[in-house]
Amino acid sequence: MNSYNVIGLMSGTSLDGLDIVLCRFTYENQNWIYNILNATTLLYDDYWIDSLRDCETCTGRKLIALDHEYGKHLGQQVRAFVEQHKIKADFVASHGHTIFHQPDQHTSLQLGHGAYLAAHAGLPVVCDFRTFDIALGGQGAPLVPIGDELLFKEYDYCLNLGGISNVSFSNNGQRVAFDIGACNMLLNALANTVGKSYDKDGDMASRGTLQQDLLEELNAPAYFSQAYPKSLGKEWVLAHSLATLEASAAPLPDKLHTTCHHIAFQIKKALPALHHGQHRLLLTGGGAFNKFLTSLLQQYLGEQIKVEVPEPEVVSYKEALIFAFLGVLRWQGQINCLQTVTGAAKDNIGGAIYLC
């Protein structure tokens, strides 16, 4: 087959909802072409927010039960999506919701068991994209870069501002990618303290002032100076960036303002100049809607790097789109995880398949 209709599922660390996207991928003239046919974000209710946020501390037995329950929930949402929009799909590709990610300890868990998802969706499922790469000595992340390379090759950098910011670019013919630092996980957690799910347009942040001492503390962890390949998990964010913010006595607008400076500074620090002239940077993820953060980012990057925000559908659903694409590559038995990105022993084909 050279054309697939695939449903991609993505749940980010910021807990802002489940992204469901139906994509068509067509291979023509040695290039992959994508079309987003339908997309939606399903907000989590209080039960799932509490369950997903707190389950890293639950017992092993409860975690297994929750993995199965969440897989069933995903399957039910896919079935409802299919029925509501009268969709025909070849299969589902699911990232799941990350609970643990400590690849140096060979630990990474994305909740949402594929067997339960397939059983309740009534469709084949590709999932568990990270485990094989970790078994090969890699980070199991980031996984999006091969999608950046094959679907968004016209950009010099692909930057995602999700719960954690990450970047992908080609350097001397090799794809490079890594997690930069916490992003929406910090901004949303701060907004939550006053009953808001997020800081719309960065309005509160724009009214704050820079706290230099806090900025230096946020920039201090050794991770920011480590060489790639590298990746971050929720555990690191809780122990470092969020702990620093919680310990600060600064007013909320100042914390938000300073955190935006921290995010922009670390992004600038992470991006090398790849060639002479202007570079194009594709900006996606929920943080791309934060007007204060995006304007600040452009200031930090200067004229050499042009920040480009695509149509809202790509901004919001690029990760779900690319996991759908990773599913296509897995379905075809093609490499979907790059050694140069993760540090694994070799390029590999990640993903478990549950047939229905």
C-alpha positions in Angstrom: 0.0 0.0 0.0 1.1 3.6 -0.7 -1.8 5.3 1.0 -3.1 4.9 4.6 -5.8 6.4 6.7 -4.6 6.4 10.3 -6.0 7.7 13.6 -3.2 9.2 15.7 -3.5 9.6 19.5 -1.4 11.9 21.7 -1.7 12.8 25.4 0.9 15.3 26.5 2.5 15.7 29.9 0.6 19.0 30.5 -2.7 17.0 30.8 -4.5 19.5 28.5 -6.4 16.6 26.8 -6.4 13.7 24.4 -5.6 14.7 20.8 -7.3 12.5 18.1 -6.5 13.1 14.5 -7.4 11.2 11.3 -4.6 11.5 8.7 -4.1 10.3 5.2 -0.5 9.5 4.2 0.4 9.0 0.6 3.7 8.0 -0.8 4.3 9.7 -4.2 7.5 10.4 -6.1 9.6 9.2 -3.2 8.0 11.6 -0.8 5.4 11.2 1.9 2.5 13.6 1.7 0.1 14.1 4.7 -3.4 15.5 5.0 -5.2 16.1 8.3 -8.8 14.9 7.5 -10.3 15.4 11.0 -9.0 16.4 14.4 -10.2 17.1 17.9 -9.0 17.5 21.4 -11.0 15.8 24.2 -10.5 17.5 27.5 -9.9 15.2 30.5 -12.5 15.2 33.3 -11.4 15.5 36.9 -11.2 11.7 37.3 -8.6 11.3 34.5 -6.7 14.5 35.5 -6.3 13.2 39.0 -5.6 9.6 37.9 -2.9 10.5 35.3 -1.3 13.2 37.5 -1.0 11.1 40.6 -0.5 7.5 39.4 3.3 7.5 39.6 2.9 7.0 43.4 0.3 4.2 43.2 0.9 0.5 43.8 2.0 -1.8 41.0 -1.3 -3.6 41.0 -3.2 -0.3 40.7 -1.0 0.9 38.0 -1.6 -2.2 35.9 -5.3 -1.8 36.4 -5.1 1.9 35.4 -3.1 1.0 32.3 -5.9 -1.3 31.2 -8.7 1.1 32.1 -7.0 4.0 30.3 -6.5 1.7 27.2 -10.2 0.9 27.3 -11.0 4.7 27.6 -8.8 5.4 24.6 -10.5 2.7 22.6 -14.0 4.0 23.5 -13.0 7.5 22.5 -11.7 6.2 19.1 -14.9 4.3 18.5 -17.0 7.3 19.3 -14.8 9.5 17.0 -15.2 7.0 14.1 -18.9 6.7 14.5 -19.5 10.4 15.0 -17.6 11.4 11.8 -18.4 8.2 9.8 -14.7 7.5 9.4 -12.9 4.5 7.9 -9.3 4.0 9.3 -6.7 1.3 8.6 -5.4 1.3 12.2 -4.7 3.4 15.2 -1.3 4.7 16.3 -1.2 5.6 20.0 1.6 7.3 21.9 -0.2 6.8 25.3 0.3 9.0 28.3 3.8 9.1 29.8 3.9 8.2 33.5 7.6 7.4 33.9 10.5 8.2 31.7 14.0 7.4 33.1 15.8 5.7 30.2 19.1 5.5 32.2 17.2 3.2 34.5 15.5 1.4 31.6 12.2 2.8 32.8 9.6 4.4 30.5 5.9 3.8 30.7 3.2 5.2 28.4 -0.2 4.4 29.9 -3.0 3.0 27.7 -2.5 -0.7 27.0 -2.7 -1.5 23.2 -4.7 -4.7 23.7 -7.5 -2.9 25.5 -7.4 0.0 23.0 -7.8 -2.4 20.1 -10.5 -4.4 21.7 -12.7 -1.4 22.4 -11.8 0.6 19.3 -12.4 -2.4 17.0 -9.3 -1.5 15.0 -5.7 -2.7 14.9 -3.4 -0.7 17.1 0.3 0.3 16.9 1.7 1.5 20.3 4.6 1.2 22.7 7.0 3.1 20.4 9.8 3.6 23.0 10.6 0.3 24.6 12.7 -1.3 21.8 14.9 1.7 21.5 15.6 1.8 25.2 16.4 -1.9 25.1 19.0 -1.0 22.4 20.6 1.5 24.9 18.8 4.6 23.6 16.7 7.3 25.3 13.5 6.1 23.6 13.0 9.8 22.8 12.5 12.0 21.0 10.5 10.0 18.5 9.1 12.9 16.4 12.3 13.7 14.4 11.9 11.2 11.6 8.5 12.7 11.0 10.1 16.2 11.0 12.6 14.9 8.4 10.2 13.3 6.1 7.1 15.5 6.4 8.5 19.0 7.3 11.9 19.0 5.5 11.5 22.6 4.3 12.3 23.9 7.8 15.7 24.2 9.4 14.4 23.6 12.9 11.2 22.0 14.2 10.5 23.3 17.7 7.6 21.9 19.8 6.4 23.8 22.9 4.5 21.1 24.7 4.6 20.1 28.3 8.4 19.8 27.6 10.0 21.8 24.8 12.0 19.8 22.2 13.7 20.5 19.0 14.7 18.6 15.8 17.1 19.7 13.0 19.5 18.2 10.5 23.2 18.9 11.1 25.8 17.8 8.6 23.4 15.3 7.1 22.4 13.8 10.4 19.1 14.3 12.2 19.6 15.7 15.7 16.9 16.1 18.3 16.5 16.4 22.1 14.4 17.7 24.9 15.4 21.3 25.8 13.4 21.8 29.1 10.0 22.1 30.7 7.6 24.4 29.1 3.8 24.2 29.4 4.2 21.9 32.5 5.6 25.0 34.3 3.3 27.6 32.8 0.1 25.6 33.3 1.1 24.6 36.9 1.5 28.2 37.8 -1.8 29.2 36.2 -3.5 26.3 38.0 -2.7 28.0 41.4 -5.3 30.7 40.6 -7.8 28.3 39.1 -6.9 28.7 35.5 -6.0 25.8 33.2 -3.4 28.0 31.3 -2.3 31.6 30.9 -4.3 32.6 27.8 -2.0 34.5 25.3 0.6 34.8 28.1 -1.5 37.7 29.5 -0.5 37.3 33.2 3.1 36.7 32.2 3.2 39.9 30.1 2.2 41.9 33.3 5.0 40.5 35.4 8.6 41.6 35.8 11.8 39.6 35.4 13.2 38.1 38.7 16.9 37.7 38.0 17.6 35.4 41.0 14.8 33.1 40.1 15.9 33.0 36.4 19.4 32.0 37.5 18.0 29.2 39.7 15.8 27.9 36.8 18.8 27.9 34.5 21.1 26.2 37.0 20.5 22.5 36.6 23.3 20.5 34.9 20.9 19.0 32.3 20.9 22.2 30.3 24.7 21.9 29.7 24.6 18.2 28.9 25.4 17.0 25.4 22.6 15.3 23.4 21.2 12.7 23.0 19.1 13.5 26.1 15.5 13.5 27.2 13.4 14.6 30.1 10.6 13.0 32.1 8.0 14.4 34.5 10.1 13.2 37.5 12.9 15.6 36.6 10.6 18.5 36.1 8.9 18.0 39.5 12.3 17.7 41.2 14.0 20.7 39.6 12.0 23.4 37.7 8.7 23.0 39.5 10.4 22.7 42.9 12.3 25.9 42.2 9.1 27.8 41.3 7.2 26.4 44.3 10.0 27.6 46.6 10.0 31.1 45.2 8.1 33.9 47.0 7.7 36.0 43.9 4.2 37.1 42.8 2.5 34.8 40.2 2.9 37.2 37.2 6.6 37.6 38.0 7.0 33.8 38.1 5.2 33.4 34.8 7.2 36.2 33.2 10.5 34.8 34.5 9.6 31.3 33.4 8.9 32.5 29.9 12.4 34.1 29.8 13.9 30.9 31.1 12.2 28.9 28.3 13.2 31.3 25.6 16.8 31.5 26.9 17.3 27.7 26.9 15.9 27.4 23.4 18.3 30.1 22.1 21.1 28.3 23.9 20.1 24.9 22.3 19.9 26.0 18.7 23.2 26.1 16.7 23.6 28.2 13.6 23.4 25.6 10.8 24.4 27.8 7.8 24.8 31.4 6.7 21.7 33.5 6.1 18.3 33.2 7.7 17.0 30.0 9.2 13.3 28.9 9.2 11.9 27.5 12.5 8.6 25.7 12.6 6.9 26.4 15.9 4.1 24.0 17.1 2.6 22.8 20.4 0.3 24.6 22.8 3.0 27.1 23.7 2.8 28.5 20.1 -0.5 30.1 21.1 1.2 32.0 24.0 1.7 35.4 22.3 4.0 36.7 25.0 6.2 33.6 24.9 6.4 33.5 21.1 7.3 37.2 20.8 9.9 36.8 23.6 11.3 33.8 21.7 11.7 35.8 18.5 13.5 38.5 20.5 16.0 36.0 21.9 16.6 34.3 18.6 17.1 37.5 16.7 16.8 38.1 13.0 18.8 35.1 11.8 16.1 32.7 12.8 12.5 33.4 11.6 9.9 31.9 13.9 7.0 30.5 11.8 3.7 29.5 13.3 1.7 27.3 10.9 -2.1 26.9 10.6 -3.7 26.1 14.0 -4.5 22.5 13.0 -0.7 21.8 12.5 0.2 23.7 15.7 -2.2 21.7 17.8 -2.0 18.3 16.2 1.5 17.9 14.8 2.6 15.3 17.5 -0.6 13.2 17.0 0.0 13.5 13.2 3.6 12.3 13.5 2.7 9.4 15.8 0.2 8.3 13.2 3.1 8.5 10.7 5.3 6.5 12.9 2.6 3.9 12.9 2.6 3.8 9.1 6.4 3.2 9.1 6.0 0.5 11.7 3.2 -1.1 9.7 5.5 -1.2 6.6 8.5 -2.5 8.6 10.5 0.7 8.0 12.8 2.5 10.4 11.0 5.0 12.6 13.5 5.6 15.3 16.9 7.2 14.6 20.2 6.2 16.4 21.5 9.8 16.0 18.6 11.1 17.9 18.2 8.6 20.8 21.7 7.2 21.1 20.6 3.6 20.6 23.0 1.0 19.2 21.3 1.3 15.8 18.4 2.7 13.9 15.3 0.7 14.7 11.7 -0.1 14.1 9.7 0.7 17.2 6.1 -0.2 18.1 4.0 -3.2 19.1 1.1 -4.2 16.9 -2.3 -5.5 18.2 -4.4 -6.9 15.5 -8.2 -6.9 15.7 
